[in-house]
Amino acid sequence: MRLAKELDSLLNEERDDEIMAKIIDTKIHLNMEIDKDEIARANWLRLGDKNLAFFQKYATIRRQANLISKLTSEDGNEITTGAEINERTTIFFKELFTSKGVANSDKVLDGIEVSITD
């Protein structure tokens, strides 16, 4: 970025031999920087990002470790199909988090001061 600004500044000056030499020198250095960036980018594309392969492998291993391949129902039967596993787990968690209506709500509200006024 510094070289581009320097070149822009030099191009706006009145040109003599010294300014022309500086313009040429700055252009050479700017082209060398651009070439270095292009080589680095090409190497990255050619060789790939080594970290990416590691994280993809790690994610695959985690996904396999977290996969539920079978469930054992309350009656002892094994459930192995994906659709049935989904259905049984949905039913289980719905029942787990659904109120059975057996709690006494008065005990829950004991100690809470009524603050609603007319």
Secondary structure, DSSP 8 states (H G I E B T S, - for coil): -HHHHHHHHHHTS---HHHHHHHHHHHHHHHHHHHHHHHHHHHHHHH--HHHHHHHHHHHHHHHHH----EE-TTS-EE-SHHHHHHHHHHHHHHHTS--S-S-HHHHHTT-------
